[in-house]
Amino acid sequence: MARRHSRRRSKPRKTPLGPEEFPEGATIVAGPDGKQFPVAAVWRRVLARIIDAVTVFFIQWMLTIIQLLWFMDDVSTRWQPDPWGRATAAVLAYIFFHLVYTMVFLRWNEGQTPAMDLLDLRAVRTKDGSHLSLGRCAARWLAGGASWILPPVALGGLIANAATYLTVPADRRRRTVSDWLAGTTVIAYDRDKEDPDGELEEVLDEFGAPMSVRAQIRRKYGITGLFGGMGDLGGRRGNRRPQSREPSQASQTD
């Protein structure tokens, strides 16, 4: 019994976690770049979802005010199916904007919507803490986003979104139904601390020269094509310039 007890205690020593780094009693999971992060608090996630929902509502309202959605009144008047009535077109437009809003920010803003960034939250893959693909972003949106179509208007969506949190108490990582569908976990992630703006790490290429941001992105994500070819062409020209200058400098000194 004593040997088994000592083995269990030896495991946490591989990844020492100080009380200043993580809150006491927090569940620690793998995050981006192999680092460990605590699972996000439920109240922060609820608040972020509410803020995002209200943000999408105001985006749609502003587009209607400036007449970019000039056809909404006509569609709402002609199409009033039960049980939504005149609000059918507005609800469907809201669901569309909510989908685009969520997909764009989760996929291309490293798993953070504006509200999640504000509250230091980030959605990552549960398996390895990596970035989310488009498919996972869509699956994560499905449970909460599509539920806004449920009647009665607004109230049905609120009830359905609240129901997605019923799985949180039974899960160690506090995952909602959306997380289960997409295979994701929401971690506490402070972008200003982990990746501060304006403090880019200098990365050198195979020749020891500093790499541009575009070249770093191309190397990290394997982006090739037109921009890759232009970047390589520019790199070759840049490497040829010092060679062409050396003879002229040598002739001047002679």
Backbone as CSV, one residue per row, in Angstrom:
resi,resn,N_x,N_y,N_z,CA_x,CA_y,CA_z,C_x,C_y,C_z
1,MET,0.822,-1.206,0.000,0.000,0.000,0.000,0.855,1.253,0.000
2,ALA,1.969,1.197,0.719,2.825,2.380,0.800,3.486,2.659,-0.536
3,ARG,3.852,1.572,-1.260,4.484,1.776,-2.562,3.513,2.391,-3.554
4,ARG,2.268,1.917,-3.578,1.272,2.492,-4.477,1.028,3.955,-4.172
5,HIS,1.011,4.293,-2.897,0.768,5.680,-2.511,1.903,6.588,-2.963
6,SER,3.150,6.080,-2.895,4.288,6.892,-3.317,4.309,7.088,-4.827
7,ARG,3.861,6.083,-5.574,3.810,6.233,-7.026,2.804,7.302,-7.437
8,ARG,1.682,7.343,-6.775,0.673,8.339,-7.103,1.170,9.756,-6.821
9,ARG,1.958,9.906,-5.815,2.472,11.236,-5.476,3.586,11.683,-6.401
10,SER,4.260,10.729,-7.037,5.396,11.094,-7.887,4.964,11.667,-9.231
11,LYS,3.726,11.430,-9.686,3.283,11.903,-10.989,3.196,13.419,-11.094
12,PRO,2.627,14.135,-10.120,2.521,15.585,-10.273,3.856,16.300,-10.325
13,ARG,4.943,15.644,-9.887,6.237,16.312,-9.889,6.760,16.558,-11.301
14,LYS,6.232,15.833,-12.279,6.677,16.034,-13.657,6.270,17.403,-14.178
15,THR,5.165,17.914,-13.713,4.683,19.235,-14.142,4.329,20.048,-12.904
16,PRO,5.309,20.626,-12.227,5.032,21.360,-11.000,4.163,22.576,-11.257
17,LEU,3.142,22.730,-10.463,2.210,23.834,-10.601,2.175,24.605,-9.296
18,GLY,2.630,25.820,-9.331,2.648,26.628,-8.120,1.313,27.283,-7.857
19,PRO,1.040,27.648,-6.625,-0.229,28.289,-6.298,-0.387,29.661,-6.927
20,GLU,0.726,30.314,-7.268,0.637,31.627,-7.890,0.260,31.519,-9.373
21,GLU,0.590,30.364,-10.000,0.325,30.208,-11.422,-1.108,29.787,-11.698
22,PHE,-1.649,28.901,-10.885,-3.002,28.401,-11.077,-3.797,28.549,-9.790
23,PRO,-5.080,28.841,-9.899,-5.908,28.940,-8.700,-6.048,27.592,-8.013
24,GLU,-6.258,27.632,-6.722,-6.342,26.411,-5.925,-7.564,25.591,-6.333
25,GLY,-7.362,24.299,-6.528,-8.450,23.402,-6.884,-8.865,23.450,-8.337
26,ALA,-8.119,24.143,-9.192,-8.489,24.254,-10.602,-8.134,22.981,-11.355
27,THR,-8.945,22.649,-12.341,-8.669,21.516,-13.214,-7.729,21.964,-14.323
28,ILE,-6.592,21.283,-14.471,-5.560,21.681,-15.405,-5.607,20.750,-16.617
29,VAL,-5.610,21.347,-17.811,-5.653,20.573,-19.054,-4.585,21.097,-20.000
30,ALA,-4.305,20.314,-21.041,-3.324,20.718,-22.045,-3.907,21.805,-22.927
31,GLY,-3.079,22.801,-23.222,-3.499,23.914,-24.053,-2.584,24.094,-25.238
32,PRO,-2.586,25.291,-25.863,-1.741,25.539,-27.024,-0.263,25.380,-26.712
33,ASP,0.491,24.877,-27.700,1.946,24.734,-27.603,2.363,23.801,-26.474
34,GLY,1.472,22.888,-26.061,1.824,21.932,-25.025,1.804,22.473,-23.613
35,LYS,1.465,23.731,-23.437,1.402,24.297,-22.099,0.140,23.839,-21.385
36,GLN,0.127,24.046,-20.071,-1.026,23.662,-19.276,-1.776,24.902,-18.808
37,PHE,-3.106,24.811,-18.850,-3.959,25.926,-18.477,-5.114,25.413,-17.621
38,PRO,-5.624,26.254,-16.732,-6.804,25.853,-15.956,-8.068,25.946,-16.796
39,VAL,-9.020,25.090,-16.496,-10.317,25.136,-17.167,-11.042,26.409,-16.762
40,ALA,-11.728,27.035,-17.705,-12.387,28.319,-17.466,-13.544,28.174,-16.486
41,ALA,-13.787,29.229,-15.745,-14.911,29.263,-14.816,-16.230,29.322,-15.590
42,VAL,-17.257,28.691,-15.050,-18.542,28.609,-15.745,-19.172,29.982,-15.877
43,TRP,-19.085,30.819,-14.850,-19.738,32.123,-14.906,-19.132,32.998,-15.995
44,ARG,-17.835,32.855,-16.239,-17.210,33.622,-17.319,-17.722,33.151,-18.680
45,ARG,-17.916,31.866,-18.832,-18.403,31.338,-20.093,-19.836,31.785,-20.355
46,VAL,-20.661,31.755,-19.322,-22.048,32.199,-19.478,-22.093,33.674,-19.856
47,LEU,-21.286,34.474,-19.162,-21.263,35.909,-19.456,-20.759,36.175,-20.869
48,ALA,-19.754,35.430,-21.307,-19.232,35.609,-22.667,-20.283,35.254,-23.715
49,ARG,-21.046,34.204,-23.473,-22.086,33.821,-24.432,-23.175,34.888,-24.513
50,ILE,-23.518,35.465,-23.365,-24.535,36.517,-23.363,-24.029,37.750,-24.109
51,ILE,-22.781,38.127,-23.866,-22.220,39.304,-24.521,-22.164,39.096,-26.036
52,ASP,-21.752,37.915,-26.470,-21.701,37.632,-27.908,-23.095,37.681,-28.529
53,ALA,-24.082,37.129,-27.835,-25.448,37.143,-28.362,-25.975,38.566,-28.504
54,VAL,-25.707,39.398,-27.507,-26.145,40.792,-27.569,-25.386,41.549,-28.655
55,THR,-24.099,41.233,-28.825,-23.298,41.884,-29.859,-23.856,41.594,-31.249
56,VAL,-24.197,40.339,-31.510,-24.768,39.979,-32.802,-26.103,40.685,-33.018
57,PHE,-26.891,40.807,-31.961,-28.174,41.509,-32.072,-27.972,42.966,-32.487
58,PHE,-26.999,43.644,-31.881,-26.752,45.040,-32.233,-26.147,45.180,-33.624
59,ILE,-25.364,44.192,-34.059,-24.847,44.225,-35.426,-25.993,44.158,-36.433
60,GLN,-26.925,43.243,-36.195,-28.080,43.134,-37.071,-28.946,44.386,-37.014
61,TRP,-29.104,44.943,-35.846,-29.912,46.163,-35.695,-29.284,47.333,-36.447
62,MET,-27.947,47.454,-36.363,-27.259,48.537,-37.062,-27.358,48.361,-38.577
63,LEU,-27.233,47.131,-39.047,-27.367,46.889,-40.489,-28.765,47.224,-40.980
64,THR,-29.751,47.002,-40.129,-31.121,47.353,-40.505,-31.318,48.867,-40.520
65,ILE,-30.716,49.549,-39.557,-30.863,51.000,-39.467,-30.244,51.698,-40.672
66,ILE,-29.090,51.222,-41.114,-28.414,51.873,-42.242,-28.900,51.336,-43.587
67,GLN,-29.971,50.556,-43.557,-30.667,50.095,-44.755,-29.882,49.074,-45.579
68,LEU,-28.925,48.383,-44.979,-28.282,47.290,-45.686,-29.191,46.064,-45.730
69,LEU,-30.091,45.987,-44.765,-31.107,44.935,-44.762,-32.465,45.562,-45.101
70,TRP,-32.517,46.281,-46.207,-33.717,47.014,-46.591,-34.902,46.102,-46.889
71,PHE,-34.632,44.848,-47.209,-35.692,43.921,-47.582,-36.366,43.253,-46.384
72,MET,-35.867,43.484,-45.167,-36.390,42.782,-43.995,-37.863,43.104,-43.736
73,ASP,-38.240,44.365,-43.860,-39.637,44.736,-43.593,-40.581,44.073,-44.585
74,ASP,-40.197,44.059,-45.844,-41.056,43.460,-46.861,-41.199,41.958,-46.646
75,VAL,-40.084,41.283,-46.336,-40.126,39.836,-46.100,-40.939,39.524,-44.848
76,SER,-40.752,40.319,-43.799,-41.490,40.081,-42.555,-42.994,40.266,-42.744
77,THR,-43.367,41.191,-43.626,-44.799,41.430,-43.854,-45.431,40.306,-44.670
78,ARG,-44.718,39.809,-45.671,-45.284,38.793,-46.552,-45.186,37.381,-45.969
79,TRP,-44.176,37.148,-45.146,-43.923,35.783,-44.650,-44.048,35.778,-43.133
80,GLN,-45.126,35.218,-42.636,-45.389,35.186,-41.200,-45.882,33.796,-40.778
81,PRO,-45.041,32.783,-40.905,-45.469,31.428,-40.527,-45.579,31.279,-39.013
82,ASP,-46.433,30.389,-38.600,-46.555,30.071,-37.177,-45.390,29.170,-36.757
83,PRO,-44.931,29.235,-35.519,-45.422,30.108,-34.434,-44.629,31.400,-34.286
84,TRP,-43.766,31.746,-35.260,-42.919,32.922,-35.092,-43.594,34.199,-35.597
85,GLY,-44.463,34.077,-36.561,-45.161,35.236,-37.080,-44.241,36.195,-37.799
86,ARG,-44.413,37.483,-37.543,-43.660,38.534,-38.233,-42.162,38.489,-37.904
87,ALA,-41.774,37.855,-36.821,-40.364,37.813,-36.408,-39.560,36.724,-37.107
88,THR,-40.170,35.979,-38.026,-39.481,34.847,-38.657,-38.229,35.292,-39.405
89,ALA,-38.365,36.288,-40.268,-37.224,36.749,-41.061,-36.123,37.294,-40.170
90,ALA,-36.485,38.036,-39.136,-35.488,38.597,-38.229,-34.750,37.502,-37.464
91,VAL,-35.471,36.474,-37.048,-34.842,35.374,-36.316,-33.880,34.608,-37.206
92,LEU,-34.284,34.311,-38.434,-33.399,33.602,-39.356,-32.163,34.431,-39.700
93,ALA,-32.339,35.741,-39.869,-31.186,36.612,-40.126,-30.244,36.624,-38.929
94,TYR,-30.811,36.634,-37.736,-29.985,36.623,-36.524,-29.166,35.327,-36.449
95,ILE,-29.804,34.204,-36.745,-29.091,32.920,-36.707,-27.953,32.915,-37.724
96,PHE,-28.188,33.473,-38.900,-27.136,33.530,-39.916,-25.961,34.388,-39.442
97,PHE,-26.240,35.576,-38.935,-25.166,36.449,-38.451,-24.442,35.829,-37.261
98,HIS,-25.173,35.151,-36.410,-24.558,34.494,-35.255,-23.610,33.380,-35.714
99,LEU,-24.007,32.644,-36.744,-23.147,31.596,-37.293,-21.868,32.176,-37.881
100,VAL,-21.990,33.199,-38.713,-20.816,33.819,-39.327,-19.903,34.426,-38.263
101,TYR,-20.478,35.123,-37.326,-19.723,35.745,-36.231,-18.921,34.701,-35.461
102,THR,-19.570,33.605,-35.092,-18.905,32.572,-34.300,-17.835,31.852,-35.105
103,MET,-18.158,31.480,-36.336,-17.208,30.736,-37.160,-15.950,31.546,-37.450
104,VAL,-16.129,32.801,-37.821,-14.981,33.636,-38.187,-14.039,33.825,-37.004
105,PHE,-14.581,34.161,-35.856,-13.715,34.456,-34.717,-13.108,33.189,-34.114
106,LEU,-13.864,32.115,-34.000,-13.302,30.896,-33.429,-12.214,30.315,-34.324
107,ARG,-12.409,30.390,-35.638,-11.434,29.777,-36.545,-10.219,30.663,-36.762
108,TRP,-10.423,31.950,-36.990,-9.304,32.817,-37.365,-8.873,33.765,-36.255
109,ASN,-9.444,33.668,-35.089,-8.979,34.450,-33.948,-8.530,33.535,-32.818
110,GLU,-8.031,32.366,-33.199,-7.445,31.406,-32.258,-8.416,30.996,-31.163
111,GLY,-9.651,30.671,-31.562,-10.606,30.132,-30.607,-11.190,31.132,-29.644
112,GLN,-11.194,32.403,-30.027,-11.712,33.450,-29.135,-12.660,34.372,-29.890
113,THR,-13.885,34.467,-29.413,-14.784,35.519,-29.873,-14.399,36.804,-29.139
114,PRO,-14.896,37.954,-29.550,-14.564,39.180,-28.822,-14.884,39.106,-27.321
115,ALA,-16.019,38.508,-26.977,-16.365,38.391,-25.557,-15.431,37.428,-24.836
116,MET,-15.033,36.344,-25.492,-14.103,35.397,-24.883,-12.728,36.025,-24.690
117,ASP,-12.321,36.836,-25.656,-11.050,37.553,-25.514,-11.116,38.543,-24.357
118,LEU,-12.252,39.207,-24.208,-12.432,40.162,-23.123,-12.372,39.491,-21.760
119,LEU,-12.917,38.285,-21.659,-12.994,37.575,-20.377,-11.915,36.511,-20.232
120,ASP,-10.892,36.563,-21.085,-9.739,35.657,-20.997,-10.157,34.193,-21.106
121,LEU,-10.865,33.863,-22.185,-11.290,32.502,-22.460,-10.801,32.096,-23.838
122,ARG,-10.624,30.793,-24.016,-10.217,30.299,-25.326,-10.690,28.860,-25.490
123,ALA,-11.264,28.550,-26.645,-11.721,27.202,-26.959,-10.631,26.463,-27.723
124,VAL,-10.261,25.284,-27.246,-9.225,24.469,-27.868,-9.720,23.031,-27.994
125,ARG,-9.025,22.240,-28.771,-9.356,20.817,-28.880,-9.058,20.119,-27.564
126,THR,-9.962,19.276,-27.130,-9.770,18.562,-25.866,-8.604,17.587,-25.962
127,LYS,-8.400,17.004,-27.122,-7.396,15.960,-27.275,-5.986,16.475,-27.098
128,ASP,-5.649,17.583,-27.755,-4.260,18.056,-27.729,-4.124,19.563,-27.535
129,GLY,-5.242,20.284,-27.333,-5.151,21.724,-27.101,-4.846,22.538,-28.335
130,SER,-5.040,21.998,-29.515,-4.693,22.703,-30.746,-5.836,23.600,-31.209
131,HIS,-5.607,24.296,-32.353,-6.606,25.200,-32.917,-7.815,24.416,-33.425
132,LEU,-8.930,25.110,-33.554,-10.160,24.487,-34.014,-10.265,24.581,-35.535
133,SER,-10.726,23.496,-36.145,-10.993,23.503,-37.575,-12.379,24.094,-37.824
134,LEU,-12.690,24.323,-39.089,-14.011,24.862,-39.438,-15.125,23.906,-39.023
135,GLY,-14.881,22.607,-39.184,-15.881,21.629,-38.796,-16.165,21.651,-37.302
136,ARG,-15.142,21.778,-36.512,-15.331,21.829,-35.058,-16.001,23.142,-34.639
137,CYS,-15.670,24.218,-35.324,-16.330,25.491,-35.020,-17.825,25.405,-35.313
138,ALA,-18.166,24.764,-36.432,-19.573,24.611,-36.776,-20.292,23.712,-35.780
139,ALA,-19.644,22.617,-35.378,-20.258,21.717,-34.401,-20.424,22.398,-33.053
140,ARG,-19.473,23.236,-32.699,-19.573,23.942,-31.424,-20.702,24.973,-31.445
141,TRP,-20.927,25.591,-32.599,-22.002,26.582,-32.704,-23.374,25.932,-32.735
142,LEU,-23.466,24.696,-33.240,-24.744,24.082,-33.571,-25.717,24.041,-32.398
143,ALA,-25.278,23.553,-31.253,-26.193,23.355,-30.129,-26.760,24.671,-29.611
144,GLY,-25.894,25.677,-29.448,-26.361,26.940,-28.897,-26.908,27.900,-29.929
145,GLY,-26.259,27.967,-31.106,-26.656,28.938,-32.117,-27.958,28.604,-32.810
146,ALA,-28.110,27.350,-33.227,-29.324,26.962,-33.939,-30.550,26.953,-33.035
147,SER,-30.341,26.931,-31.735,-31.472,26.859,-30.805,-32.273,28.155,-30.750
148,TRP,-31.751,29.236,-31.325,-32.491,30.499,-31.294,-33.762,30.446,-32.133
149,ILE,-33.909,29.419,-32.969,-35.107,29.283,-33.782,-36.271,28.705,-32.975
150,LEU,-35.980,28.171,-31.795,-37.035,27.549,-30.998,-38.010,28.607,-30.481
151,PRO,-39.308,28.367,-30.614,-40.301,29.319,-30.081,-40.455,29.114,-28.585
152,PRO,-40.930,30.103,-27.836,-41.228,31.453,-28.304,-39.949,32.230,-28.623
153,VAL,-40.070,33.291,-29.386,-38.923,34.054,-29.850,-38.093,34.545,-28.666
154,ALA,-36.796,34.401,-28.755,-35.816,34.816,-27.747,-35.881,33.921,-26.513
155,LEU,-37.029,33.722,-25.926,-37.138,32.912,-24.717,-36.761,31.460,-24.987
156,GLY,-37.183,30.931,-26.133,-36.828,29.563,-26.476,-35.331,29.384,-26.633
157,GLY,-34.667,30.364,-27.247,-33.224,30.306,-27.391,-32.502,30.395,-26.068
158,LEU,-32.979,31.237,-25.166,-32.359,31.353,-23.841,-32.461,30.053,-23.065
159,ILE,-33.629,29.415,-23.111,-33.821,28.156,-22.392,-32.921,27.060,-22.971
160,ALA,-32.846,26.991,-24.304,-32.025,25.966,-24.948,-30.543,26.180,-24.662
161,ASN,-30.091,27.437,-24.693,-28.689,27.721,-24.383,-28.365,27.382,-22.942
162,ALA,-29.280,27.655,-22.033,-29.062,27.296,-20.631,-29.009,25.783,-20.457
163,ALA,-29.794,25.056,-21.255,-29.817,23.593,-21.152,-28.497,22.961,-21.576
164,THR,-27.722,23.643,-22.422,-26.440,23.077,-22.848,-25.443,22.992,-21.706
165,TYR,-25.687,23.682,-20.602,-24.785,23.652,-19.448,-25.150,22.557,-18.453
166,LEU,-26.143,21.731,-18.748,-26.544,20.675,-17.822,-25.471,19.602,-17.659
167,THR,-24.590,19.464,-18.630,-23.527,18.467,-18.548,-22.299,18.960,-17.776
168,VAL,-22.255,20.234,-17.445,-21.073,20.804,-16.790,-20.786,20.165,-15.431
169,PRO,-21.766,20.004,-14.526,-21.448,19.426,-13.212,-20.936,17.995,-13.274
170,ALA,-21.293,17.258,-14.324,-20.892,15.857,-14.414,-19.580,15.655,-15.160
171,ASP,-18.945,16.730,-15.602,-17.722,16.609,-16.384,-16.570,17.304,-15.669
172,ARG,-15.422,16.642,-15.648,-14.266,17.202,-14.948,-13.767,18.468,-15.621
173,ARG,-13.889,18.555,-16.940,-13.423,19.731,-17.676,-14.519,20.783,-17.855
174,ARG,-15.638,20.597,-17.220,-16.764,21.535,-17.274,-17.222,21.783,-18.713
175,ARG,-17.319,20.719,-19.485,-17.718,20.858,-20.885,-19.241,20.885,-21.021
176,THR,-19.697,21.751,-21.901,-21.112,21.839,-22.206,-21.463,20.865,-23.326
177,VAL,-22.740,20.858,-23.714,-23.157,20.024,-24.841,-22.418,20.448,-26.113
178,SER,-22.220,21.749,-26.291,-21.469,22.243,-27.459,-20.045,21.706,-27.463
179,ASP,-19.408,21.653,-26.305,-18.050,21.119,-26.216,-18.017,19.630,-26.534
180,TRP,-19.007,18.888,-26.073,-19.058,17.459,-26.361,-19.223,17.200,-27.849
181,LEU,-20.068,17.983,-28.509,-20.280,17.799,-29.943,-19.022,18.102,-30.749
182,ALA,-18.299,19.132,-30.345,-17.128,19.569,-31.110,-15.818,18.987,-30.606
183,GLY,-15.831,18.336,-29.451,-14.591,17.825,-28.884,-13.664,18.935,-28.421
184,THR,-14.233,19.936,-27.756,-13.458,21.103,-27.339,-13.530,21.294,-25.830
185,THR,-12.634,22.105,-25.330,-12.600,22.516,-23.929,-12.288,23.999,-23.885
186,VAL,-12.904,24.725,-22.977,-12.650,26.157,-22.825,-11.691,26.344,-21.654
187,ILE,-10.581,26.998,-21.921,-9.551,27.211,-20.906,-9.474,28.698,-20.547
188,ALA,-8.874,28.966,-19.415,-8.594,30.342,-19.017,-7.295,30.769,-19.703
189,TYR,-7.398,31.729,-20.617,-6.263,32.093,-21.462,-6.182,33.603,-21.574
190,ASP,-5.120,34.169,-21.070,-4.884,35.607,-21.135,-3.955,35.883,-22.314
191,ARG,-4.502,36.401,-23.408,-3.696,36.617,-24.619,-2.600,37.647,-24.389
192,ASP,-2.876,38.692,-23.617,-1.862,39.715,-23.370,-0.657,39.142,-22.632
193,LYS,-0.894,38.116,-21.834,0.190,37.493,-21.083,0.907,36.432,-21.895
194,GLU,0.154,35.606,-22.621,0.744,34.506,-23.368,1.337,34.952,-24.697
195,ASP,0.682,35.906,-25.368,1.139,36.370,-26.677,0.917,37.869,-26.785
196,PRO,1.706,38.678,-26.086,1.471,40.117,-26.051,1.629,40.757,-27.416
197,ASP,0.751,41.715,-27.703,0.805,42.419,-28.980,2.054,43.287,-29.056
198,GLY,2.691,43.280,-30.218,3.847,44.131,-30.435,5.150,43.552,-29.921
199,GLU,5.116,42.356,-29.324,6.333,41.733,-28.835,6.553,40.433,-29.595
200,LEU,6.887,40.553,-30.869,7.094,39.394,-31.711,8.484,38.818,-31.479
201,GLU,8.517,37.520,-31.302,9.802,36.850,-31.127,10.537,36.781,-32.462
202,GLU,11.838,37.112,-32.460,12.606,37.082,-33.698,12.903,35.637,-34.086
203,VAL,12.423,35.239,-35.239,12.616,33.881,-35.740,13.568,33.942,-36.916
204,LEU,14.561,33.057,-36.913,15.572,33.037,-37.960,15.309,31.880,-38.911
205,ASP,15.607,32.101,-40.197,15.449,31.031,-41.171,16.674,30.140,-41.161
206,GLU,16.733,29.202,-42.127,17.844,28.249,-42.158,19.182,28.901,-42.452
207,PHE,19.176,30.139,-42.973,20.418,30.852,-43.250,20.801,31.826,-42.147
208,GLY,19.986,31.879,-41.079,20.300,32.761,-39.965,19.782,34.174,-40.114
209,ALA,18.943,34.428,-41.142,18.379,35.760,-41.362,17.001,35.856,-40.703
210,PRO,16.626,37.031,-40.188,15.298,37.186,-39.566,14.188,36.924,-40.576
211,MET,13.161,36.211,-40.132,12.025,35.882,-40.982,10.918,36.908,-40.793
212,SER,10.229,37.214,-41.890,9.074,38.097,-41.817,7.890,37.354,-41.215
213,VAL,6.854,38.116,-40.828,5.658,37.498,-40.255,4.997,36.571,-41.272
214,ARG,4.954,37.005,-42.552,4.346,36.172,-43.585,5.100,34.863,-43.748
215,ALA,6.424,34.917,-43.679,7.218,33.693,-43.806,7.012,32.772,-42.610
216,GLN,6.858,33.344,-41.411,6.600,32.528,-40.234,5.255,31.827,-40.336
217,ILE,4.239,32.543,-40.826,2.916,31.941,-40.993,2.969,30.821,-42.027
218,ARG,3.705,31.073,-43.122,3.811,30.068,-44.170,4.512,28.811,-43.656
219,ARG,5.531,28.982,-42.833,6.238,27.831,-42.285,5.370,27.079,-41.273
220,LYS,4.629,27.802,-40.440,3.839,27.179,-39.373,2.643,26.434,-39.916
221,TYR,1.929,27.057,-40.875,0.687,26.467,-41.362,0.815,25.824,-42.736
222,GLY,2.007,25.858,-43.340,2.199,25.217,-44.622,1.489,25.902,-45.759
223,ILE,1.390,27.236,-45.714,0.690,27.988,-46.756,1.630,28.178,-47.940
224,THR,1.205,27.740,-49.111,2.006,27.872,-50.324,1.162,28.528,-51.404
225,GLY,1.755,28.700,-52.561,0.999,29.284,-53.671,1.579,30.609,-54.102
226,LEU,0.682,31.550,-54.436,1.113,32.830,-54.990,1.966,33.605,-54.005
227,PHE,1.477,33.741,-52.753,2.230,34.522,-51.780,3.523,33.816,-51.394
228,GLY,3.483,32.468,-51.367,4.697,31.745,-51.054,5.746,31.943,-52.127
229,GLY,5.303,31.887,-53.413,6.242,32.095,-54.500,6.806,33.492,-54.505
230,MET,5.955,34.489,-54.216,6.433,35.857,-54.175,7.407,36.057,-53.029
231,GLY,7.124,35.387,-51.915,8.033,35.516,-50.776,9.385,34.904,-51.057
232,ASP,9.371,33.719,-51.725,10.640,33.084,-52.071,11.415,33.918,-53.075
233,LEU,10.677,34.505,-54.046,11.341,35.352,-55.033,11.982,36.556,-54.380
234,GLY,11.244,37.158,-53.436,11.814,38.298,-52.737,13.015,37.918,-51.906
235,GLY,12.952,36.697,-51.314,14.088,36.241,-50.520,15.314,36.005,-51.377
236,ARG,15.091,35.444,-52.592,16.233,35.213,-53.474,16.860,36.523,-53.922
237,ARG,16.005,37.508,-54.256,16.551,38.803,-54.653,17.322,39.443,-53.515
238,GLY,16.777,39.276,-52.287,17.462,39.867,-51.143,18.805,39.228,-50.888
239,ASN,18.892,37.904,-51.175,20.158,37.224,-50.973,21.172,37.566,-52.055
240,ARG,20.684,37.972,-53.239,21.612,38.291,-54.330,22.205,39.678,-54.194
241,ARG,21.482,40.591,-53.546,21.959,41.980,-53.460,23.299,42.116,-52.753
242,PRO,23.513,41.473,-51.598,24.821,41.627,-50.958,25.951,41.097,-51.828
243,GLN,25.684,40.037,-52.630,26.743,39.503,-53.467,27.130,40.476,-54.577
244,SER,26.131,41.218,-55.108,26.418,42.156,-56.191,27.128,43.402,-55.688
245,ARG,26.971,43.702,-54.408,27.593,44.910,-53.869,29.051,44.681,-53.483
246,GLU,29.389,43.446,-53.131,30.750,43.184,-52.655,31.817,43.509,-53.683
247,PRO,31.645,43.135,-54.972,32.679,43.491,-55.942,32.867,44.997,-56.116
248,SER,31.725,45.754,-56.093,31.821,47.191,-56.267,32.563,47.825,-55.105
249,GLN,32.287,47.291,-53.879,32.987,47.842,-52.720,34.455,47.505,-52.775
250,ALA,34.761,46.316,-53.265,36.176,45.930,-53.346,36.902,46.776,-54.364
251,SER,36.226,47.112,-55.500,36.863,47.927,-56.527,37.114,49.352,-56.022
252,GLN,36.224,49.843,-55.203,36.411,51.190,-54.660,37.597,51.243,-53.709
253,THR,37.773,50.207,-52.921,38.878,50.208,-51.972,40.212,50.057,-52.696
254,ASP,40.178,49.298,-53.815,41.424,49.153,-54.578,41.789,50.455,-55.239
